């Protein structure tokens, strides 16, 4: 027979457990999970995701460590609510004696046609080249890899967007002559290409890895990762053929990747590390934050995906909005795992970001 002390202790423990379970989740949070718990590679980075054939598909590069020749492109699919075991679908094997690392996969499901998987192969970001594979069954099987034309890298980190004229606009950048951004476009799912010249000289602002928003009147806005300690922006009035002068936005950037999406309700959602850092310096990649804007200029804090410690790395987010209206985000979790978070944008609580300070 249990003692009175034991009964009281168990009653208190039960009450505390109920209280914890009863606490409301963060506003707008639907799900937070890892894509996998264990994998045959020690490190991973640069995830991407797309909705295809009624399910989610995600990819990333994984291997011994970034830049190591054994780094390949891995894919997982969401089937019946669970992520499938990661499978390597591409690598940089050139011959029995030559293998290069792979980098920065980018998934995109066009309105018509197969799922596209862009990625890079090569010794470094200044020397890599673009590759493309396709899948007609939602990422279960893939075509033979195709090398993109010389000078065409494909979308460098973030997803393409589809323009009103049906062209696929791929935000891209180079790192061989300073950090410079350009844009590539294809009207036939990667068979033929056009590209702009670099829109910056890499001196006033060194920027890479654009993400693109749609604005009323056919305007486009692009935000960039920079070496200047801020998220940098530029605007286009002619379907990304030309871009205006680059300028600093109101948001900080610790020289880390960002990604955004224009929501169905017209607002713009950005995932980034809200970390201030001195120009030309690399900063912490924690916390990882979500902000929303109506005009692309004034931003409201809505969610903190990860808080820290500063020595941690929560980085390189990818974000899409699926047909059901939910926002799906994947990102690097300490280079060990890929994390997947689902948010309901209708339920997110907005708090102004004033003078670049994230509200408590």
HUVEN-V681060 format. One line per field, one symbol per residue. burial: b if it has 9 or more other C-alpha atoms within 8 Angstrom, else e. A space follows every 50 residues. Layout:
burial=???
This chain:
burial=eeeeeebeeeeeeeeeeeeeeeeeeeebbeebebbbeeeeebbbbbbbbb bbeebbbbbbbbbbbbbbbbbbbbbbbbeeeebeebebbebbeeeeeebb bbbbbbbbbbeeebbbbbbbbbbebeebbbbbbbbbebbeebeeeeebee ebbbbbbbbbebbeeebbbbbbbbbeebbbbbbbbbbeebeebebbebbb bbeebbbbbbbbbbbeebbbbbbbbbbbbbbbbbbbbebbebbeebeebb ebbbbbbbbbbbbeeebbbbbbbbbbbeeebebbbbbbbbbbbbeeebbb bbbbebeeebebbbbbbbbbbbeebbbbbbbbbebbbbbbbbbbbeebbe eebeeeeeee
